[in-house]
Amino acid sequence: MSGLPDNPSYMIDFKADTTDRMTFIQRLKNVYIWTSTTLFSYYYTVGPQQEVADKYIRYPGWESRPSVVQLARDMDLILVNSHVSLGYPFPKAPHVKEVGGMNLAPNKPLPKDLQDFMDSATDGVIYFSYGSNVDMNELTREGKFDAFIKVFRKLKQKVLWKWKGSEIPKVDAPNVKIQEWFPQQDILAHKNTKIFLTHGGLMSLIEAINHGVPLIGTAVFGDQPKNLRFVEHVGIGVQLKYDNLTEESLTWAVNEILGNPSYKNSMKKRSELFKDRPMTPVDEGVYWVEYVLRHGKVLQPASARMPFYQVYLLDVLGTLVVSALLALWLTKRTLRAICSLCCGNKQNVVPKSKKRQ
């Protein structure tokens, strides 16, 4: 769709739990995931979308409308929620522009109760949120809730815990505050915030990097395993597998982040990299939209409109393979004919002694 061929040798599928420095087995797995994702997207997403469009989006002349695939390819501009600081770099087509961070908002004052809670946390605050889609009742089953509380109760730090679920539990821990919602960006911006316990969603990763807060992550679904592997690889946090969420592992993770300044230092450098750009993500997005409105398709490469077999040179490779096989076959036939001719001439030669008799 972007006009550049995907290369699973170093471009990681969003479901792959690996870095861009892959072993042979990891590359093999990445190719499998990439292929299955592509086929799934084509047969189970594009097909139904085409059916819906043909059934409901009708107007005079709709029959001659380009297909959903053709419309998706014929894009003058693609704004993507990414940035070199948020993942591994890879080539992009000219009409693909990174505007990662458009979700960021200017810092606002905290509500008074939160402001007092955080200002009084002289040893720091740990912010705990797994986004708006993860049910905490499900996440903390099988004794995991007790493990979290036991760890938090022993800490000098205060804890803000965003709880999404049917009922907010009551806890006997004066340093723990559980609510249904918190102003996440403003909490991360507070100078006393030391750790962000997260599920590794992209928006949370962006906000943590923007404010320079190290991470303790536990992936739940989607691109989160990939994001948290990146977090580990660049040294801005640690990852705990869901099956390993225990009192011991949580205690280790908290002590590791608080006691090892390398995580904070790496996150500070990552934050500087994220912010080092000529304009804000929103301004950059606006600029490129207006640019395309002024100049049209000048950024769109020809490959964006080419079928996949031309983009990947499958037609050229097929022609070369067939030509090579044909050349080998002709060479074999020619050599066989020459051998037959030579052997035939030898058999027809009569020795001189036999001629005299």
N, C-alpha and C positions, 0 to 999 in steps of 0.2 A: 504493500500500500504506500510506503514512503518512497519507493523508487530505488531503494538500495537493497540488494539481496541480503537476507539474514545469513549470518555465518556462525553456526553453533559450535565452531571450534573455540571461540572466545566470547561470543554473545550468549549470555545466560538466559534461558527461559525463566519466566517469572515464577515457575513452580520448582525450579531446581535449587537445591540446597548446596551451593558450591560457590567458590570464588571464580575469577576469570583466569586463574592459573590452574587449569584442569589437567588431571591425569588422563590416560587413555580410557580407563573405565568411566571416568566422569564425563568425558567427551562423548563416549558411546551412549551413556544414559541421557545426556543433554540432547543428543540427536534424536533419540527415541521420544523424549518428552516434546521436543519441538515439532517433530513430525506428527505425533498423535494430536497435539494441540492444534496444529494447522488443519489437519483433516477434520477434527471435531468442529472447529470453527466454521469450516466451509460447509460441511454436510448438515450440521445441527444448528447453525446460527444464520448463515447467509441464505440457505434454502428457505427456512421459515420466514425470514425477513422479506424475501422476494415474494413469497405467497401473500403475505399481509399487504405489501405494497400493491400487488396486482389486484387484490380483492377490494381494498378500501380506498386507495389513492387513485381515483379515476377522474379524468377530465377529458375534454375533447382532444384527441390525439395522443392519449396516454399510451396507446399500444406501441408507439415508436420511441417511447422513453428508454434511455439507457438502463441497463440492468443495475441492480444494487452494487455489484462488484465494480462495474464501470464507473458508477457515480463515486464510489469510495476511492477509486484510483485517481480520478480526475479532480484532485484537490489542489488549489493554488497555495495553500498554507496549512501547516499542521503545527499547532501549539501543544507541546508536551510538558507534563508536570514532572520535569526532571532537571538535573543540573549535575555538572561534573563532580560536585562535592557530595552528591547523594548516592552515587553508585560508580560503577566502572565505566571509563570512557570507551566509546566505539564510534566508527564513522556514521555520519548522518547526511541525508540528502540536503541540498540547499534550502528547500522549502520546509524543513523540519526545524523548528526553533524551540529551544529550551526556556521555559518560563517557570521553572520550579520555585515555589514559594508564593504563588498568587493567593494562597489561603491565609497568609500572614496578615495580621491586623496591627495597627498602632497600639502600643501599651496603654491600658486604661487603669485607673485606680481600683484596687480591690475593695470589695465590701468591707465595712469596718471590722466585723467579726473575724474575717479571714486575715485582714491586715494585722490585727492585734495578735492573732494566732501565729502568724509567720514571723512577725517582728520579735516576738518573745522566744522564738526558737533559736537560742544562741548557739546550739550545736548543729543546727541545720534542719531542713525539712526534706522528707522523702515523699514524692508525689506518685500515686499509684492509680493508673487508669488504663483499662483495656478497650477504650473506645466506646462507640455507641451500639455495636453489634454483638458484643460478647456478653452473654448472660453470666453474671458473677455467681449465681446459684449453681450453675452447671460447672463453671470453672473451679469452684472451691469445694466440690463434693469430695467424698472419699478421704476426709480428714485434712484436706488442704487448707480449709479456712482456719482450723485450729493451728496449723503450722505457721500460717501468716501471722496470726495474733500472737503466738508465743514468741516469734522473732521480734515483732514490733514492740511488744510489751517490754522487752529487755533493752531496747535502744534508748540512747540519750536523745536521739533525733525525734522530732515530731513527724507524724504521718497524716497525709491527706489522701483519702481513699474514695475514689469515684465508684459508686455502686450502681450497676444496672441490673435490675432484677425485680421480682415480684414484691419483695419486702426487705427493707434495710435492716440488717441485724443490729442488735445492741451489743456493745463490747465493753468489757471491764478493763479499759486501758485509757488512762487520762491523756496520753500523748497521741491517741488515734482519733481522727475526726472522719466519719463516714457520711457522705451525702450523695444524693442522686446526680448532682451536677456541680462542676467547678469551672471557673473561667481559666481553662488550661493554659493558654498563652500568657496570661498575666501572672499565673503562679510560676511558670517556668522562668519568667523574666525577673522574679524576685531574687535578690542577692543571696538569700538563705537556702534556696533550693539546691540540694546536693545530688539527688538521684531521681531519675524518672523510671519507675517500673512500668513497662509498656508491653503491648502485644506485637510491636514492630510494624504497625501500619505506616504507610508512606507519609501521611499528613503529620502523624506524631513524630516521625523521624525528622521531618523538615523543621518542625517547631522546636524540637530538642537541639538540633544542630544550630538553628538560628540563635538560640539563647545559651548555647554552650553547656548543656546539662548532660552528664554521662548517663548511660542507659543500663538497665537490667531488663532483658527481654525474654519473653516466652511466646513463641509463635503459636498461633491457633489455626489460621487458614490462609489461603491465597498467596500473596507475594511476601508474606511475613517471614518465612524461613530464609528466603533469599536476602531480604533486608537485614535480618539479624546476623546472618553469616557475614555480610559486609561490615556490620557494626563491629563484630569480633575481629575481622581481618585488619581493619584500619585502627583498632585499639581505642574505640570511643565507648566501649561497654562490653558486657559479658552476656552470654545467652544461657538460659536454663531450659532444658527440654521439659515439656509438660509432665511426662512420667517421672521426672526427677525433681519435682517441686516438693521438697521436704524442708523440715526445720533446719537440717544441717546444710543443705545446699543454699537455702536462702540466706542463712547466717554467713556462709562463706562469701556469697556474691556481694552482700552489703559491705562486709569488712574489706573485701577486695577493692571495691570502688572507693570507699572512704579512706582506706589506708595506702593506696597506691596512686600517687599524684600523676602518673603517666596517662591515666584515662582522662582526667581533667585537662591536662596539657594537650593531649591529642584532640580532644573536643574543641578546645580553644582555637587550635590551628584549623580544624575543619570548619568552624564557624567563620573564621576570617576568610577562608577560601569561598565559602558560600556567599558571603557579603561582598566579595571583591568583584564587582561588576559595574559597568558604566551607568546603569539605570536600574530602577526597581523592576521586579518581574511584571507587575501590572503595566508599567510604562513601556517595557520592552514588548509585551504583547500588543499593546495599543499601537506602538510604532510599526510593527510588522503587518498588522491588519491594514493600517492606512497605507503602508508601502505597496501592498498587493492591490489595494483598491486603486492606487495611482498607476501601477505598472502592469497589472495583470499576471500572466503565467510565467513571468521571466525567471522565477526561482524553480519552477517545476522541471525535473529532468525527464528526458524521453522515456527512461525506464519505468516511470510511474504508469505509463499507458501501455507497456509491453506485456504480452502474455508471459507466464512464468517460465515456459520452456525457452523463450528468447533471452530473458533476464539471466537465467542460469546457463545459457549457451548449450542447452541440451540438443538443439537442432544442429549446431555446429559440431559438437562432440559426436553426435550420431553419424553425421556425414563423414567425419574423419575416421571413425571406427569402421564404418562400412567400406570406405575407400581403402583403408589399410587391409581389411580382410579380402577385398576384391583383388588388391595388388598381390597379396600372398597367394591367393588362389591362381591368378594368372601366372605368377612366377613358378608355382608348383607344376602347372600344366605345361608351361614352356620347357622346364627342365626335364619333365617326364618325356615330352616329345623328342627332345634332343637325345636323351638316353636311348630311347627306342630306335631312333634313326641310326645312332652310332652302333648299337648292338646289332641291328639288322644288317648293316654294311659289312661288319666283321664276319657274320655268318655266310654272306654271299661271296667272300673272297676264296678262290680255289688255289691251293698250294702248287708251285711250279713242278714239283716231282710228280704230282698226280697228272699234270697236263702232259708230260712226256710219255707216260704210260698210255 
